[in-house]
C-alpha cells in the first residue's frame, strides 16, 4: 500500500463501538481510489473535497464500463 503514508491516526467513535474514524495522508491516485472501492461502501472519504470529487469520478467511470452495452 504505497499510497498510505507513515502518518495514520485512529479515533474511536464514541456513539458506536463498531466503527472508528481515521485520518491518513495519501496520494489520491487510481490505486488509492480502487483500494477504497474494494471496501464496498464501508469506507467514507470525508475530505478534502478534491479527493471526494476524484473518488466520485472514479466510481462514475467504473459504472460507465458496466452500463454500456457489451460489444
C-alpha positions in Angstrom: 0.0 0.0 0.0 2.4 2.6 -1.2 -0.2 5.3 -1.2 -0.5 5.3 2.6 1.9 7.5 4.5 3.5 6.7 7.8 1.0 9.1 9.5 -2.1 7.2 10.3 -4.3 8.3 13.2 -7.3 6.3 14.6 -10.2 7.7 16.6 -12.9 5.9 18.4 -16.5 6.8 17.5 -17.9 7.3 21.0 -21.6 6.7 19.9 -20.9 3.5 18.0 -18.4 0.9 19.2 -18.4 -1.0 15.8 -16.8 1.9 14.0 -13.8 4.1 14.1 -12.5 7.1 12.2 -9.0 7.6 10.8 -7.0 10.4 9.4 -4.5 9.4 6.8 -2.3 11.4 4.4 -2.4 9.7 1.0 -1.8 10.2 -2.7 -5.3 10.1 -4.2 -4.3 8.2 -7.3 -6.2 5.3 -9.0 -4.5 2.8 -6.7 -5.9 4.5 -3.6 -9.3 5.0 -5.1 -9.5 1.4 -6.2 -8.4 0.3 -2.7 -11.2 2.4 -1.1 -13.7 1.0 -3.6 -12.7 -2.5 -2.5 -14.3 -1.9 0.9 -17.7 -2.0 -0.8 -19.0 1.2 0.8 -17.6 0.6 4.3 -15.1 3.4 3.9 -16.2 7.0 3.5 -13.9 9.7 2.3 -14.9 12.8 4.3 -12.4 15.2 2.8 -10.7 17.0 1.3 -13.3 17.9 -1.3 -10.8 17.3 -4.2 -10.3 13.7 -3.1 -14.1 13.2 -2.7 -14.5 14.6 -6.2 -11.8 12.3 -7.6 -13.5 9.3 -6.0 -16.9 10.2 -7.5 -15.3 10.5 -10.9 -13.5 7.1 -10.4 -16.8 5.4 -9.5 -18.6 7.1 -12.4 -16.0 5.7 -14.8 -16.4 2.2 -13.3 -20.2 2.4 -13.7 -19.9 3.6 -17.3 -17.9 0.4 -18.1 -20.8 -1.7 -16.9 -23.7 0.5 -18.1 -22.5 0.4 -21.8 -23.6 -2.5 -23.9 -21.1 -5.2 -24.5 -19.6 -5.2 -28.0 
